[in-house]
Amino acid sequence: MESKTFFFLVAMFMAFCTSSFAKPPVPVAKPLSHIIKMLEGQGYRPIVDVSMNDGLWVVEAYKGSEKRALKVNPDSGEVVSDRPDD
């Protein structure tokens, strides 16, 4: 193998490895069933409707006797917005 080819291959390999490790890991969304169990554990029940909007779960659920509109982060399950639902 010629030295130029060898050094080219080594440089390409190092560039590939460096770019692979430089990227942060991509978050993986929790399964919807897990999100629902988390919400039920926080007292939101029954869950009436679930949809996805702008990358967040939009959930209509009751907490006690009050209907709530929630926005939930699909990666962490964190409730980022909890408002009364009309």
trRosetta pair geometry for C-beta under 8 A, 3 or more apart (Angstrom, degrees):
i j d omega theta_ij theta_ji phi_ij phi_ji
1 5 5.5 -119 -179 83 90 120
1 6 5.1 105 125 -63 118 98
2 5 4.5 88 64 9 90 104
2 6 6.8 -156 93 -8 45 87
3 6 5.4 -53 -144 37 35 115
3 7 6.2 31 159 -16 68 106
4 7 6.1 -58 -147 40 28 105
4 8 6.2 32 153 -22 63 109
5 8 5.6 -55 -147 36 30 115
5 9 6.4 29 155 -17 65 105
6 9 5.9 -58 -151 36 29 109
6 10 6.4 27 153 -17 65 107
7 10 5.5 -51 -143 38 34 112
7 11 6.2 37 155 -21 66 105
8 11 5.8 -55 -147 36 29 111
8 12 6.4 28 154 -18 64 106
9 12 5.7 -53 -146 37 31 111
9 13 6.3 34 154 -20 64 106
10 13 5.7 -54 -148 36 30 113
10 14 6.3 27 155 -16 65 107
11 14 5.9 -56 -146 38 30 108
11 15 6.3 31 155 -20 65 107
12 15 5.7 -54 -146 36 30 111
12 16 6.3 32 155 -20 64 106
13 16 5.8 -56 -151 36 29 112
13 17 6.3 24 155 -15 65 108
14 17 5.8 -55 -144 40 32 109
14 18 6.0 32 158 -20 66 108
15 18 5.9 -54 -142 37 28 110
15 19 6.3 21 161 -13 63 109
16 19 6.2 -62 -147 39 25 104
16 20 6.3 26 156 -22 63 111
17 20 5.7 -57 -147 34 30 113
17 21 6.4 14 162 -8 65 110
18 21 6.3 -66 -148 42 27 100
18 22 6.1 29 157 -28 65 114
19 22 5.7 -54 -139 31 31 115
19 23 7.1 33 164 -26 61 101
20 23 6.8 -61 -165 21 27 106
27 75 4.0 5 155 -136 135 139
28 75 7.0 117 71 -131 29 84
29 74 4.0 -12 -138 140 111 109
29 75 5.5 -76 -99 -82 53 55
30 34 4.5 -103 165 81 111 130
30 35 5.6 134 95 -53 116 86
30 74 6.5 -159 37 174 73 58
30 75 6.9 114 -11 -159 82 18
30 76 7.6 -49 -15 101 121 1
30 77 5.4 -4 28 -56 155 101
31 34 4.7 95 64 1 83 103
31 35 7.3 -149 98 -4 45 84
32 35 5.4 -52 -149 36 40 114
32 36 6.3 41 153 -21 70 103
32 50 6.8 115 -161 145 125 155
32 57 7.3 145 -121 -107 90 139
33 36 5.8 -51 -148 35 32 112
33 37 6.5 33 153 -18 63 105
34 37 5.8 -53 -149 37 32 111
34 38 6.4 36 151 -21 64 104
34 77 6.9 -87 124 -88 96 132
35 38 5.6 -54 -152 34 31 114
35 39 6.5 29 152 -17 65 105
35 57 6.2 108 159 5 159 169
35 72 6.0 115 -166 136 124 147
35 74 7.0 -49 -74 -128 145 59
35 77 5.2 -162 -113 -119 74 89
36 39 5.7 -54 -148 37 33 110
36 40 6.3 33 154 -18 66 106
36 47 5.7 -70 -140 -24 102 165
36 50 7.5 -68 -81 -67 106 151
37 40 5.7 -52 -144 38 32 111
37 41 6.3 37 153 -22 63 106
38 41 5.6 -57 -153 35 29 114
38 42 6.7 21 151 -13 63 107
38 77 4.7 41 60 -180 172 133
39 42 5.7 -61 -153 39 35 107
39 44 4.2 -51 166 60 95 127
39 45 7.8 142 122 -59 88 71
39 47 6.5 82 97 -82 137 117
39 59 6.6 -108 -112 149 165 166
39 61 6.4 173 157 -31 132 174
39 70 7.2 158 -126 78 130 171
39 72 7.2 -66 -71 -89 119 150
39 79 7.5 106 -106 -70 90 113
40 43 7.8 108 -175 -26 32 7
40 44 6.3 -91 -84 70 35 70
40 45 5.0 57 -129 -67 82 113
40 47 7.2 -73 -67 -33 92 108
42 79 7.4 -141 101 -22 170 136
43 63 5.3 63 121 -141 100 91
43 64 7.4 8 164 -37 116 70
44 47 6.6 58 132 -79 99 80
44 59 7.4 56 156 130 149 132
44 61 4.0 51 176 124 105 144
44 62 7.0 143 -161 72 59 37
44 63 5.3 -41 -98 -76 63 89
44 68 6.7 -90 -124 56 107 133
44 70 7.0 -11 -125 -33 158 149
45 61 6.7 -21 -73 -172 21 111
45 62 6.5 -39 95 69 29 87
45 63 8.0 77 24 -97 49 47
46 61 6.8 -141 107 -145 37 78
46 62 6.0 36 40 28 57 108
47 50 6.5 10 166 -47 120 105
47 59 6.3 -54 -146 -167 101 109
47 60 7.6 112 -170 81 58 53
47 61 4.6 -33 -109 -99 56 107
48 60 4.4 -56 67 105 109 100
48 61 6.0 -178 7 -92 81 40
48 62 7.1 83 -33 -23 110 84
48 67 7.4 -6 -2 -139 149 105
49 59 7.2 167 87 -153 56 43
49 60 4.3 27 45 37 94 113
50 57 6.1 -21 -161 -169 97 105
50 58 7.2 148 -156 78 45 54
50 59 5.3 -3 -105 -106 78 77
50 60 7.8 -137 -63 25 44 68
51 57 7.6 145 78 -158 31 57
51 58 5.0 -19 67 59 83 103
52 55 7.5 15 -178 -105 98 11
52 56 7.3 160 -153 79 62 32
52 57 6.1 -43 -98 -100 66 51
52 58 7.1 162 -108 11 13 85
52 74 7.6 11 -120 -61 107 138
53 56 6.3 -30 71 63 67 81
53 58 4.8 22 18 -25 114 129
53 71 8.0 -81 66 -121 102 102
55 74 7.2 -120 171 14 63 117
56 71 4.6 21 146 -173 142 96
56 72 6.3 144 -176 60 87 39
56 73 6.4 -47 -122 -89 89 41
56 74 6.9 -169 -132 -22 36 89
56 80 6.8 -90 -133 42 138 130
57 70 7.7 2 106 108 90 96
57 71 7.1 149 77 -160 53 45
57 72 4.2 -23 63 61 107 101
57 73 7.9 -45 20 37 90 7
57 74 5.6 119 -28 -75 98 87
58 69 7.3 -13 -171 -172 88 88
58 70 7.3 157 -158 84 41 56
58 71 5.9 -17 -101 -102 65 70
58 72 7.9 -171 -73 19 20 80
59 69 7.6 152 81 -161 50 41
59 70 4.2 -17 63 63 99 107
59 71 7.7 176 19 -82 79 22
59 72 5.8 29 -5 -7 122 121
60 67 6.7 1 -174 -176 92 101
60 68 7.3 165 -152 83 47 50
60 69 6.0 -18 -101 -103 72 64
60 70 7.6 -176 -78 21 24 79
60 85 5.7 98 -134 -123 94 171
61 67 7.6 168 95 -152 25 60
61 68 5.6 -22 71 61 72 97
61 70 6.4 -5 25 1 108 123
62 65 6.9 -23 -169 -143 117 16
62 66 6.7 145 -154 76 72 37
62 67 5.5 -44 -94 -96 74 54
62 68 6.8 136 -119 11 21 86
63 66 5.8 -24 65 67 77 92
63 68 5.3 30 2 -18 105 136
66 84 6.5 -70 177 -120 114 90
67 84 7.2 75 82 -165 67 65
67 85 4.4 -83 126 64 98 106
68 82 5.9 -13 -173 -165 126 82
68 83 6.9 141 -159 75 73 32
68 84 6.5 -67 -110 -111 57 33
68 85 5.7 100 169 -8 8 103
69 81 7.7 -24 113 121 82 103
69 82 7.8 154 78 -153 49 36
69 83 5.1 -23 61 68 97 87
69 84 7.2 22 13 109 91 19
69 85 3.9 125 -40 -81 91 99
70 79 5.5 -63 -157 -139 114 105
70 81 6.5 153 -157 87 43 67
70 82 5.4 0 -106 -102 81 69
70 83 8.0 172 -79 25 39 62
71 79 7.3 110 72 -163 49 60
71 80 5.1 -56 98 67 98 93
71 81 3.9 34 31 41 108 107
72 77 6.5 -15 -179 -157 111 39
72 78 7.0 165 -155 83 66 37
72 79 5.5 -37 -99 -101 80 55
72 80 6.8 158 -110 11 23 83
73 76 4.7 15 99 43 126 93
73 77 6.7 -40 75 15 81 13
73 78 4.6 15 30 52 120 87
73 80 5.6 89 -38 -33 93 118
74 77 7.8 30 -150 -70 20 47
79 82 5.4 33 158 -54 128 107
